[in-house]
Amino acid sequence: MKKITILPLVLLILTLLASGCGGQAQESAVPLQTETTETADTNSNIAPVSNVTAPVAQSQPGTTDDVVTEQTYINLYNQVNPAVVNIQVIGQPLETSFQMPELPEGEEGEETPENPFENIPGLPEGFSPDDFQQIPSAGQGSGFVYDTAGHIVTNNHVVEGAEEITVIFADGTEAEATIVGTDPGSDLAVIQVAADATNLIPVAIGDSDALQVGQLVATIGNPYGLDGSMSTGIVAGLGRTLPGAAAPGGASFNIPNIIQTDAVINPGNSGGPLLNLDGQVIGVNTAIETDPSGFSFTPSFGGVGYAVPSNILRQVVPQLIETGEVEHPWMGISGGNLTADVAEAMNLDAGQNGVLIQEVLEDGPAIKAGLRGSNSTTSISGFDVPIGGDVIVQIDDQVVNEFEDLLGYIVTRAAVGQEVTIKIIRDGELLDVTLTLEARPSVEE
C-alpha cells in the first residue's frame, strides 16, 4: 500500500499543550491516504474539453544550442519567479476531540485545579479546553499568475474551506484574494486578486503531451513557507494516476496523465508550477509519496513527486474562470487493463490489449449504449477475477491499449454531450458502439 500526501503547508495553531509547550505554531501537512493498486482503474473522467484556449505568455528559452549551464537555471528563475506567489489561507476552526487529562489528586488540604491549563506560559489568562474550538486553521501553499486579469492558479486542496486568502507576490506585495472556482476532480482551483499590473506577469503554459521521461524540469514555490524556493530534477515518469473527487459507491475518480518528478517538492509547494527549461508550466505540483508506515508526522519529499499536467489545466481553468465549476464527461464504467491471463481465460489472444469493462453503472451512458460488464469470474493465482465483459480497444481515432489511453482521451479530447465511437471485442467479434458522453454525477458528502 502506498501513502500519497497532498502538499499544503498547514500551520496548526493548536499545539500539544499536555507537553507543557504553549503558544507556538506547528507545521504539518494534511494527508490524503489512499490505496493504489493495479485493479484500481475505476473510470474517473475528470475534465471536459473547453473551446477556450489557455493564455500563453511569451517564454524566453533558457538554453543555447541545447547546452544547459548554470546560467540556464538562473535565467529560468529570474524569468518565472515574479509570476509565482505564496498563498496564505485562514479557514474554519479545526474539529478537535480533546480529552481532559486525568488530574492528580492534591495533597490533603489542597484543591485540585479545575483548569489544567492555568498558569501555562504563553496562554491567555483563563484559557480552557473549550477555547480549542475557537482557534482557526491556517494553511499555506503556492500558485502562479495565469493572466493580467489577476487570475491565479493553485490546487483545490490549498484553498478548500478557506475563509480568508492572502496572496504574497515575489516582491512582498500582499493582496486579498477571492475564489473564482474550484475543481476537486483535477485538484485545481482559480483565485483572483486586484493587484498592480507590475505584479500580474502571466507565466507561459506548455504542452505536457510533449514531455519525455528524462527531460529536465524545475519547480518554484514556497516549501515550508520558504518563499521563492527553486529545485531542479527530471521527468521521472509519465502516465501516472492520482485519486480525485469522490465517485459513486465510495470509490474515487482518478486524475490521469499525472507527471512524476524527482525535483524536490515539499509541503507548501502545492499549487506551484513544474517548469520546463523554456520557463513554461508543464504541471501543477500536487502530491508526494510519503512513509507508507504512517509514522511520519511531517510528510517530506522522498524522491517521488506528482504534478497535474498542463493540458488538464488548459481544459479546466478556462471553465473555472467562466462558470466557477467544471462539467466532467463520463462513460459510466469501471474496469481495468486486459492482462494476458484474463485474455486467455476469455479465449482471446494472449497479446491482446484493451480495457475490460467489469461493471456498467446504472443509468450511465455506457449502459444506454448497450455496453456490457463482466458476467462471470475465473481463478487466477488464487484470486477470483472478473471476465466476460466487453473489451474496449479504440475510442474514435485513439487506440486503447490500457485504461490510461481511454481516460486520457476523455479528459483532453472529449466533452459532455459529445458522441464517440467505441470499438469493442465481444464474444471474439469486433463491434462498433456509439455512445454519448454525459456529465459525471456528483457525490454528496
C-alpha positions in Angstrom: 0.0 0.0 0.0 1.3 3.4 -0.9 0.6 6.6 1.1 0.1 9.7 -1.1 0.2 13.0 0.6 -1.2 16.2 -0.8 1.0 19.2 -0.1 -0.4 22.3 1.5 1.7 23.6 4.4 -0.9 23.6 7.2 0.0 25.7 10.3 -1.8 24.1 13.1 -2.1 26.9 15.7 -3.1 24.2 18.1 -0.1 22.6 19.9 0.2 19.7 22.3 -0.3 21.6 25.5 -0.1 18.5 27.6 3.6 18.6 26.9 3.8 21.9 28.6 4.6 23.9 25.4 2.2 26.7 24.6 1.8 29.5 22.1 3.9 28.0 19.2 2.6 27.1 15.8 3.2 23.5 14.5 3.9 22.9 10.8 2.4 19.8 9.2 0.6 18.7 6.1 -2.9 17.4 5.5 -2.5 13.8 4.3 -4.7 12.1 1.7 -4.2 8.4 2.2 -5.3 6.0 -0.5 -4.6 2.5 -1.7 -3.4 2.5 -5.3 -3.3 -1.0 -6.9 -3.3 -2.4 -10.4 -7.0 -3.0 -10.2 -7.9 0.5 -9.0 -8.7 1.6 -12.6 -12.2 2.8 -12.0 -13.3 5.1 -14.8 -12.6 8.5 -13.5 -13.2 11.1 -16.2 -12.2 14.4 -14.6 -12.1 17.2 -17.1 -14.0 18.1 -20.2 -12.7 19.9 -23.2 -13.3 23.6 -23.4 -13.1 25.6 -26.6 -11.3 28.4 -24.7 -7.6 28.3 -25.1 -5.5 29.0 -22.0 -3.4 32.2 -22.3 0.2 31.5 -23.1 2.7 34.2 -22.1 5.8 34.8 -24.2 8.6 32.5 -23.0 12.3 33.1 -23.2 14.2 29.9 -23.8 16.8 29.2 -21.2 19.2 27.2 -23.3 21.5 27.9 -26.2 22.2 25.1 -28.7 20.6 22.6 -26.2 23.5 23.2 -23.7 22.3 23.5 -20.2 24.5 25.6 -17.9 24.3 27.2 -14.5 23.1 30.4 -16.2 20.2 28.4 -17.7 18.7 27.9 -14.3 19.5 31.5 -13.2 17.7 32.8 -16.2 14.7 30.5 -15.6 14.4 31.6 -12.0 14.6 35.3 -12.9 12.0 34.8 -15.7 9.4 32.8 -13.7 9.8 33.7 -10.1 7.9 37.0 -10.4 4.8 35.0 -11.5 4.9 32.6 -8.5 3.0 33.6 -5.4 2.7 32.5 -1.8 -0.9 31.7 -0.8 -1.8 32.1 2.9 -5.2 30.7 3.9 -7.3 31.0 7.1 -10.1 28.5 7.4 -12.7 27.2 9.9 -11.6 26.2 13.4 -10.3 22.6 13.5 -12.6 19.9 14.8 -10.9 18.5 17.9 -11.7 15.7 20.2 -9.7 16.9 23.1 -10.0 14.9 26.3 -9.2 16.4 29.6 -6.2 14.7 31.2 -6.7 12.8 34.4 -5.8 15.3 37.1 -3.6 14.2 40.1 -5.1 14.3 43.5 -3.9 17.2 45.5 -2.2 16.9 48.9 -4.5 16.9 51.9 -5.9 20.4 52.3 -5.1 21.3 48.6 -7.7 21.8 46.0 -7.3 20.1 42.6 -7.3 22.8 39.9 -10.4 22.8 37.7 -8.4 24.1 34.7 -5.2 22.2 33.9 -4.1 25.0 31.5 -4.0 27.5 34.3 -0.7 29.3 34.5 0.9 27.7 31.4 3.3 30.2 29.8 2.1 31.7 26.5 -1.6 31.0 27.1 -4.1 33.8 27.8 -5.5 34.0 31.3 -8.5 31.8 31.7 -7.7 29.6 28.6 -9.7 26.3 28.7 -10.2 23.3 26.5 -13.4 24.9 25.1 -11.1 27.5 23.5 -9.6 24.9 21.2 -12.8 25.1 19.2 -12.3 28.8 18.5 -8.8 28.5 17.0 -8.9 28.9 13.2 -7.0 26.6 10.9 -4.2 28.2 8.8 -2.5 26.9 5.7 0.0 27.8 3.1 0.6 26.9 -0.5 1.8 28.2 -3.8 0.3 29.4 -7.1 1.1 31.3 -10.2 -0.3 34.2 -12.2 -2.4 33.0 -15.1 -3.4 36.2 -16.8 -3.4 40.0 -16.5 -6.9 40.0 -15.0 -5.5 38.8 -11.7 -6.4 35.1 -12.0 -4.1 32.8 -10.1 -3.9 29.0 -10.5 -3.3 26.8 -7.5 -4.5 23.4 -6.0 -8.1 22.9 -4.9 -6.8 21.4 -1.6 -4.8 24.6 -0.9 -7.9 26.8 -0.8 -10.6 24.3 0.1 -12.6 25.6 3.0 -10.8 29.0 3.0 -12.5 32.0 4.6 -9.6 34.4 4.1 -7.0 34.1 1.3 -3.9 36.4 1.1 -1.6 36.3 -1.9 2.0 37.4 -1.4 4.0 38.3 -4.6 7.7 37.8 -5.1 8.4 41.5 -4.2 6.5 41.2 -0.9 3.3 42.9 -2.1 0.2 41.4 -0.4 -3.3 41.2 -1.9 -6.6 39.7 -0.6 -8.0 37.0 -3.0 -11.4 35.6 -3.7 -12.2 32.1 -5.0 -13.3 32.1 -8.6 -13.8 28.3 -8.9 -12.6 25.0 -7.6 -12.4 21.5 -9.1 -11.8 18.6 -6.8 -11.8 16.3 -9.8 -8.5 17.7 -11.0 -7.3 19.3 -7.7 -7.2 22.6 -9.5 -8.6 26.0 -8.4 -8.6 29.6 -9.6 -8.5 32.6 -7.3 -8.4 36.3 -8.2 -6.7 39.3 -6.8 -6.9 43.1 -7.6 -3.2 43.9 -7.9 -0.9 46.3 -9.7 -0.1 45.3 -13.3 3.6 45.1 -12.4 2.8 42.0 -10.4 0.5 40.4 -12.9 3.0 38.8 -15.2 1.5 35.6 -16.6 3.6 32.5 -16.8 3.7 30.6 -20.1 1.7 27.4 -20.3 3.5 24.5 -22.1 2.4 21.2 -23.7 2.5 18.3 -21.2 1.8 15.8 -24.0 5.3 16.6 -25.5 7.1 15.6 -22.3 9.6 12.8 -22.3 11.0 10.8 -19.4 14.4 12.2 -18.5 13.6 15.7 -19.5 15.0 18.4 -17.2 12.4 20.3 -15.1 12.4 22.8 -12.2 9.9 23.9 -9.6 9.5 27.3 -7.9 7.3 27.6 -4.8 7.2 28.0 -1.0 8.1 24.7 0.7 7.7 25.1 4.5 6.9 28.8 3.9 10.3 29.4 2.3 9.2 31.7 -0.4 10.8 31.8 -3.8 12.5 28.4 -3.4 13.7 26.6 -6.6 14.6 23.0 -7.1 15.6 21.0 -10.2 15.2 17.5 -11.5 13.8 15.4 -14.3 10.6 13.9 -15.5 10.8 10.6 -13.7 7.7 9.0 -15.1 4.5 9.7 -17.2 1.0 8.4 -17.3 0.5 8.0 -13.5 -2.9 8.4 -11.8 -4.0 10.1 -8.6 -7.3 9.9 -6.8 -9.5 12.9 -7.4 -13.1 13.6 -6.5 -15.4 11.1 -4.8 -17.2 8.6 -7.1 -20.4 6.7 -6.5 -20.0 3.6 -4.4 -17.3 5.0 -2.2 -14.5 4.9 -4.8 -12.8 7.9 -6.3 -12.5 9.3 -9.9 -8.9 9.2 -11.0 -6.8 12.1 -12.3 -5.0 10.7 -15.4 -1.7 11.6 -17.2 -0.1 12.7 -13.9 3.6 13.6 -14.2 6.1 12.0 -11.8 9.2 14.0 -11.0 12.2 13.8 -8.7 12.5 17.6 -8.5 12.3 18.3 -4.7 8.8 19.3 -3.6 7.6 19.5 0.0 4.6 20.8 2.0 3.9 24.4 0.8 4.9 23.6 -2.8 1.3 22.6 -3.6 -0.2 24.7 -6.4 3.2 25.9 -7.7 4.5 25.3 -11.2 6.5 22.4 -12.6 8.5 24.0 -15.4 10.5 23.0 -18.5 13.7 24.9 -19.2 11.8 27.3 -21.5 10.0 28.6 -18.4 6.7 27.1 -19.4 4.4 25.5 -16.8 4.0 21.8 -17.8 2.5 20.7 -14.5 1.0 21.9 -11.2 2.7 20.3 -8.1 0.1 18.4 -6.2 1.3 15.3 -4.1 4.2 13.3 -2.9 4.8 9.7 -1.9 5.4 9.5 1.9 6.3 7.0 4.5 3.8 4.1 4.0 4.1 3.1 7.6 2.2 6.2 8.6 4.9 7.1 11.2 5.9 10.3 9.5 4.2 13.2 11.3 5.5 15.8 8.9 5.5 14.4 5.4 8.6 15.3 3.4 9.9 14.6 0.0 11.3 11.1 -0.6 12.1 11.3 -4.3 8.7 10.8 -5.8 6.5 13.8 -6.6 3.4 14.3 -8.7 2.1 17.1 -10.8 -1.2 17.6 -12.6 -0.3 18.0 -16.3 -0.7 21.4 -18.0 -3.0 20.0 -20.7 -5.6 19.2 -18.0 -5.1 22.8 -16.7 -5.8 24.0 -20.2 -9.2 22.3 -20.1 -10.2 23.1 -16.5 -9.0 26.6 -15.8 -11.0 28.5 -18.6 -14.2 26.8 -17.4 -13.5 27.8 -13.8 -12.9 31.4 -14.9 -16.1 31.4 -17.0 -18.6 29.5 -14.8 -16.8 28.7 -11.5 -17.2 24.9 -12.0 -16.3 22.1 -14.4 -18.5 19.5 -16.0 -16.8 16.2 -16.4 -17.6 13.9 -19.3 -18.4 10.4 -18.1 -18.8 6.9 -19.7 -20.2 5.2 -16.6 -18.0 2.1 -16.4 -15.5 0.6 -14.1 -12.8 -1.7 -15.4 -9.1 -2.4 -15.8 -6.4 -3.3 -18.2 -6.8 -6.6 -20.0 -4.0 -8.9 -18.8 -2.6 -11.9 -20.7 -4.2 -14.3 -18.1 -7.6 -12.7 -18.4 -7.3 -12.6 -22.2 -6.5 -16.3 -22.3 -9.5 -17.0 -19.9 -11.7 -15.2 -22.4 -10.3 -17.2 -25.4 -8.6 -14.1 -26.7 -5.0 -13.8 -28.0 -2.6 -13.5 -25.0 -1.1 -10.4 -26.6 -4.5 -8.6 -27.0 -4.5 -5.2 -25.3 -7.5 -3.1 -24.2 -9.7 -2.2 -21.3 -12.0 -4.9 -19.8 -15.3 -3.5 -18.6 -16.0 -5.0 -15.2 -19.2 -3.1 -14.4 -21.6 -0.9 -16.4 -23.0 1.6 -13.9 -26.8 2.1 -13.6 -28.3 4.9 -15.7 -24.9 5.8 -17.2 -24.0 6.4 -20.8 -22.4 3.0 -21.3 -25.5 1.0 -20.3 -27.7 3.2 -22.5 -25.3 2.4 -25.4 -25.6 -1.3 -24.8 -22.1 -1.9 -23.4 -21.7 -5.0 -21.2 -19.8 -5.6 -18.0 -18.2 -8.8 -16.8 -20.7 -11.7 -16.2 -18.5 -14.3 -14.5 -15.2 -14.8 -12.7 -12.2 -17.1 -13.0 -9.5 -18.0 -10.6 -6.1 -16.6 -11.4 -3.2 -17.1 -8.9 -5.8 -17.9 -6.3 -7.9 -14.7 -6.9 -11.4 -14.5 -8.4 -11.0 -12.2 -11.4 -14.0 -10.8 -13.4 -14.1 -11.9 -17.1 -16.6 -11.9 -19.9 -17.2 -8.2 -20.3 -16.7 -6.1 -23.4 -13.1 -5.2 -24.2 -12.6 -1.6 -25.4 -9.8 -1.4 -28.0 -10.4 2.0 -29.5 -12.3 5.3 -28.9 -12.8 7.4 -32.0 -9.2 7.5 -33.5 -7.5 6.7 -30.3 -6.2 3.2 -29.9 -6.8 1.9 -26.4 -4.1 -0.4 -25.1 -4.7 0.4 -21.4 -7.1 2.3 -19.2 -4.9 5.4 -19.3 -5.4 5.7 -23.0 -9.2 5.7 -22.6 -9.3 8.1 -19.7 -6.7 10.4 -21.2 -8.8 10.7 -24.4 -11.9 11.6 -22.5 -10.1 14.1 -20.3 -8.3 16.0 -23.1 -10.3 15.5 -26.2 -13.9 14.9 -25.3 -16.8 16.9 -23.8 -20.2 16.4 -22.2 -22.7 15.7 -24.9 -20.1 14.5 -27.4 -20.9 11.4 -29.4 -18.0 8.9 -29.5 -17.5 5.6 -31.3 -16.3 2.8 -29.1 -14.7 -0.2 -30.8 -15.1 -3.3 -28.6 -14.4 -7.1 -28.6 -17.5 -9.1 -27.6 -17.5 -12.8 -27.8 -14.5 -12.7 -30.0 -16.1 -10.3 -32.5 -15.1 -6.7 -33.2 -18.0 -4.3 -32.9 -18.6 -0.6 -33.1 -20.8 1.1 -30.4 -21.9 4.7 -30.4 -22.0 6.4 -27.1 -23.0 9.9 -26.0 -20.9 11.2 -23.0 -22.8 12.7 -20.1 -21.9 14.8 -17.2 -20.3 12.8 -14.4 -22.6 12.5 -11.4 -21.7 14.3 -8.2 -21.4 12.6 -4.9 -23.0 14.3 -1.9 -20.8 14.5 1.1 
